[in-house]
Amino acid sequence: MTRVALVTGAARGIGAATVRGLAADGWAVLAVDRCADDPALPYRLGRREELDQVVAEASAMAGDPGAVRAVVADARDGDQLNAAVAAAERHWGGLDAAVAVAGVIAGGVPFWEMPVEQERAVLDIDLGGVLNLARAAMPALLRRPEPRSGRFLAVASAAATRGMPMLAAYCAAKAGVTGLIRALAAELGGTGITANAVSPGSTDTPILAESARLYGLPSGESFAAQQPVRRLLEPDEVAAALVWLAGEGSSAMTGAVVPVDGGLAL
């Protein structure tokens, strides 16, 4: 039986890499993204044409034009995520993994000077989007017959445990993700479904480029020196950990937050 995954934030970055990685590993994947900018945020978000390109690439990797499908949905909208989950079940007969990758960043000023609308965008997408996906996906994961091997996965950040100046809302949201994962793991005990997260370090994504701008740095490459590997991580490297966590080999792990950070947390 083909295993089925849903991935948010799929148009670019770690989300896009995860869609490609899962497809290459034989999964059917519903690739979900908002595909629109946010008026509260000063940088460009993913586009529909980027999502379609990811779907085309991933389908080619799977060797099946129907293995990957795109859905436009906002992670902040529970009804839209419910509809996306229903679409996955309708197309492929069920859901085996939900991967919450959608995220944004904002800040660049002390927290008390941060515009409220930017704070709300960060919290509502980076934490609220994970909560919404869990609420939408968990009933579908539980609908799979026993013995189950469902997976709920999320992308946290090294910012969940490091105090990063001028990124307070982002740090708070990512710390919330790790708390949610631990609680879900406890709640899911005995169901056959696990909950885990990865905690990336500085990864070559649009969020890192925006972080560099917020700090007045020339590019994301400026962050490379803070990691013991002395380079930025590639999205595919973080996605590889998510693909492994989605698979059978991670069956003994739940409630874990796996650092994929080039040693940043050392």
Secondary structure as GFF3:
##gff-version 3
##sequence-region A 1 266
A	DSSP	beta_strand	4	8	.	.	.	ID=ss1
A	DSSP	alpha_helix	13	24	.	.	.	ID=ss2
A	DSSP	beta_strand	28	33	.	.	.	ID=ss3
A	DSSP	alpha_helix	48	62	.	.	.	ID=ss4
A	DSSP	beta_strand	68	72	.	.	.	ID=ss5
A	DSSP	alpha_helix	78	92	.	.	.	ID=ss6
A	DSSP	beta_strand	97	100	.	.	.	ID=ss7
A	DSSP	three_ten_helix	111	113	.	.	.	ID=ss8
A	DSSP	alpha_helix	116	122	.	.	.	ID=ss9
A	DSSP	pi_helix	123	127	.	.	.	ID=ss10
A	DSSP	alpha_helix	128	143	.	.	.	ID=ss11
A	DSSP	beta_strand	151	155	.	.	.	ID=ss12
A	DSSP	three_ten_helix	158	160	.	.	.	ID=ss13
A	DSSP	alpha_helix	168	187	.	.	.	ID=ss14
A	DSSP	beta_strand	194	200	.	.	.	ID=ss15
A	DSSP	alpha_helix	206	214	.	.	.	ID=ss16
A	DSSP	three_ten_helix	220	226	.	.	.	ID=ss17
A	DSSP	alpha_helix	235	246	.	.	.	ID=ss18
A	DSSP	three_ten_helix	248	250	.	.	.	ID=ss19
A	DSSP	beta_strand	257	260	.	.	.	ID=ss20
###
